[in-house]
Amino acid sequence: MRNVFNANPIYKHDDLREGKTMAKGKTGTKAKKTAKGSSKGKAGTKQAAAKCPPQPPTAGHRIRVLVAKPGLDGHDRGAKVVARGLRDSGMEVIYTGLRQTPEQIVATAVQEDVDVIGLSCLSGAHMTLFPKIMVLLKKAGATDVLVTAGGIVPQNDVSKLKKLGISAVFGPGTTLDDIVDFIRKNVKRR
């Protein structure tokens, strides 16, 4: 099974578990954290969605984003907040869940025909996992996919990751607006 976030329905926070297909029409009451880390409840993603209204359809195609957690990192709250913010801004989001191998991430990206891959890593393994993902994307012929990263990435590693083809690295404090704007400006339209 896969997690797919559509632009219209609202889901309970508990429904953001890996391996669970989202059911329509549920509403959540738990507080969510914004990308800055402050607890704002429902207002956090609603504010981001208000500032970044849903994108106009481009020939019937919504931007498809794969949010992935490679490696053994077990912290996914930030990835879920970003996934929800992207969904609320009108993008279709596929969340892989925790502990994915680079091969699983690339296979999912190719199978789902995504426009963007958002990688999240808090474990410090980004210089091992992210380069492998980029090599596998090239081997799979998916060089048109916009790849972004987020998490705890030291500043001196950011330039190395960008040389590998990762378009942007979003660290702590990045707003959902900044992430949405970057994706909209840099995604390759089909």
C-alpha positions in Angstrom: 0.0 0.0 0.0 1.0 3.6 -0.4 0.2 6.9 1.3 -1.4 9.3 -1.2 -2.4 12.8 -0.1 -5.0 14.4 -2.3 -5.5 18.2 -2.5 -9.1 18.1 -1.2 -9.6 15.9 1.9 -8.3 16.5 5.4 -6.8 13.5 7.2 -6.2 12.7 10.8 -2.6 13.0 11.9 -2.7 9.3 12.9 -3.5 8.4 9.3 -0.1 9.6 8.2 1.5 6.3 9.2 3.5 4.5 6.6 1.8 1.7 4.7 -1.7 3.2 5.2 -3.8 4.4 2.3 -5.6 7.6 3.2 -9.4 7.6 3.6 -11.3 10.7 2.4 -13.5 12.9 4.6 -11.7 12.6 8.0 -10.9 15.6 10.0 -8.0 15.8 12.5 -7.8 17.6 15.9 -4.2 16.9 16.9 -1.7 19.7 16.9 0.8 19.7 14.0 4.2 21.3 13.9 5.1 23.8 11.2 8.4 23.5 9.4 9.8 25.9 12.0 8.8 23.5 14.8 6.2 25.5 16.7 2.9 23.9 17.5 0.1 25.7 15.8 -2.6 23.1 15.4 -4.7 23.1 12.2 -3.7 26.7 11.6 -0.1 25.8 10.7 -0.9 24.1 7.4 -4.0 26.2 6.7 -1.8 29.3 6.9 0.7 27.8 4.5 -2.2 26.8 2.1 -3.7 30.3 2.3 -0.4 31.9 1.4 0.2 29.3 -1.3 -3.2 28.8 -3.0 -3.8 25.6 -5.0 -1.9 25.6 -8.2 -3.9 26.1 -11.4 -4.0 22.8 -13.4 -1.4 22.6 -16.2 -3.0 20.6 -18.8 -4.7 18.5 -16.1 -1.5 17.7 -14.3 -0.9 18.4 -10.6 2.7 18.3 -9.4 3.4 14.8 -7.9 5.8 14.8 -5.0 7.4 11.7 -3.4 8.4 12.4 0.2 10.9 9.8 1.3 12.8 8.9 4.5 15.9 6.9 3.4 18.0 4.9 5.8 17.4 4.1 9.5 16.3 7.5 10.5 13.1 7.0 12.6 12.1 10.7 12.9 9.4 11.6 10.4 7.3 14.3 12.0 8.9 17.0 9.8 8.5 15.0 6.7 4.8 14.5 7.5 4.4 18.3 8.1 6.0 19.0 4.8 3.9 16.4 3.0 0.7 17.9 4.5 1.8 21.4 3.5 2.5 20.3 -0.1 -0.8 18.5 -0.2 -2.7 21.6 1.1 -1.0 23.7 -1.5 -2.6 21.5 -4.3 0.2 19.0 -5.0 -0.3 15.2 -5.0 2.0 13.7 -2.3 3.1 10.2 -2.0 4.8 9.4 1.4 7.0 6.3 1.4 7.2 5.9 5.2 10.3 5.3 7.3 13.4 3.2 6.6 13.4 3.1 2.9 16.4 1.9 0.9 17.6 4.1 -2.0 16.5 1.3 -4.4 12.9 1.4 -3.0 12.8 5.2 -3.2 13.9 5.2 -6.9 11.6 2.4 -7.8 8.7 4.2 -6.2 9.6 7.5 -8.0 9.7 5.7 -11.4 6.6 3.7 -10.8 4.6 6.7 -9.6 6.0 9.0 -12.3 6.7 11.8 -9.8 7.8 15.3 -10.7 9.7 15.9 -7.4 11.4 13.8 -4.8 11.8 15.3 -1.3 14.4 13.4 0.8 14.4 13.8 4.5 17.4 12.7 6.7 18.1 13.6 10.3 20.5 10.7 11.0 23.6 12.2 9.4 23.7 9.5 6.7 22.8 12.0 3.9 26.3 11.8 2.3 26.0 8.1 2.0 22.3 7.7 1.0 21.6 10.8 -1.1 24.5 10.2 -3.6 23.3 6.6 -4.1 19.8 7.8 -4.8 21.1 10.3 -7.4 23.1 7.5 -9.1 20.1 5.2 -9.2 17.9 7.9 -10.6 20.4 8.4 -13.5 20.5 4.7 -14.1 16.7 4.6 -14.2 16.6 7.5 -16.7 14.7 9.7 -14.3 17.0 12.7 -14.7 14.0 15.1 -15.2 12.9 14.6 -11.6 13.5 17.6 -9.3 15.3 16.3 -6.2 15.2 18.3 -2.9 16.5 17.4 0.5 15.7 18.4 4.1 16.8 17.7 7.6 20.0 18.2 9.5 22.6 18.7 6.9 25.8 20.6 7.8 26.4 23.7 5.7 29.7 22.3 4.2 27.7 19.3 2.8 25.1 21.4 1.1 27.4 22.4 -1.8 28.5 18.8 -2.2 24.9 17.6 -2.5 24.1 20.3 -5.0 27.0 19.2 -7.2 25.4 15.7 -7.2 22.2 17.2 -8.6 20.1 17.9 -5.5 18.4 21.2 -6.3 17.9 22.5 -2.8 18.6 21.6 0.8 16.0 22.9 3.3 17.2 23.0 6.9 15.6 23.7 10.2 13.5 26.9 10.1 12.6 26.7 6.4 8.9 27.7 6.0 6.4 25.6 4.0 5.9 28.7 1.8 9.6 28.6 0.8 9.4 24.9 0.0 6.2 25.2 -2.1 7.5 28.3 -3.9 10.8 26.5 -4.8 9.0 23.5 -6.1 6.6 25.5 -8.2 9.4 27.6 -9.7 11.8 24.7 -10.5 9.7 21.7 -11.4 9.8 20.6 -15.0 6.3 20.9 -16.5 5.1 18.0 -18.6 
